[in-house]
Amino acid sequence: MAILFLLFVLAGIILGTKYRVLVILPATALSALVLIAGGIASGKGLASLLLMAFLASGCLQIGYLCGAVVKIGRASCRERV
């Protein structure tokens, strides 16, 4: 499960470096939908599904924030040179 959340952080970093903030809403909804569908297929309980969806959403948003900071840092370094 930790690897899955690490992948969500990496996906958020990629989204943060490439796109603006409006992309995070559909990405969060899609990730929650995929996790809930996979959890239902494997027979997990409702509380477990919701917890996985919230954690994945948080990981995606933290990754997006890190990616946006990297993007801003790169832009400011280019301006200095």
N, C-alpha and C positions, 0 to 999 in steps of 0.2 A: 504494500500500500504506500510505503514511503517513496518508492520509485515513481509511482503514479503521480504523487503530489510534486515531486521534483520535476517531472515532465511538465506539469502545469506551470510551475515557476519558470521553466525555460521557455515555454510557449508564451507566457506573459512578457518575458524579456524580449523575445523576437517581435511581438506585437508592439511593445513600447518603443522599440527602436525604429520601426517601420511606419506605424500609423498613429493617427491622432486619437484622442480619448474616446471618441464615439464608437470605436471598434470594440471596446471592452464590454459593452452591454450585450451585443449579440454573442460574443465569444463566451461570456459567463453563462448566458442562457443555454447555449449549445452544449457547453461542458456539463452543466447540471442535468440537462436532458439525457445526455449520453450516459452519465453516471447512474442516474435513476433507472434508466431502461436496463442497463447492465445489472444493477442490483436487483431489480425485479426478476430478471431472467435467472439470476443465481439464487433467488429465494431469500434475500435479506429482509430484515424488518424495516418498518417505516422510520424508526428513530435512527437506525444505522444509515439508511439512505439519505435522510436529511442532513445528518452529520457529515457524510462524505461530500454532499453537494456544497454545503457551507465551507468546508475546508478547501475543497477544490476552487471555489470561487475566491476565497481569501488568498490562496497560493497564486492564482492567476493575476489577481490585482496587485499583490506584492511584487510579482515578477514584472508586471507592466510598469509599476512605479520605478523599479530599478532600471528597466530599459529606457524609460523616459529621462531619468537622471543621466544615464550614459549618453543619450542623444543630445541633451542640453550641454553636457560637458564637452562633447566632441565639437559642437557648434561654437562654443566659446573659445576653444583652443584654436579653431580655424581663424577666428576673428583676431586673435592676438598675433598671429604670424603674418 
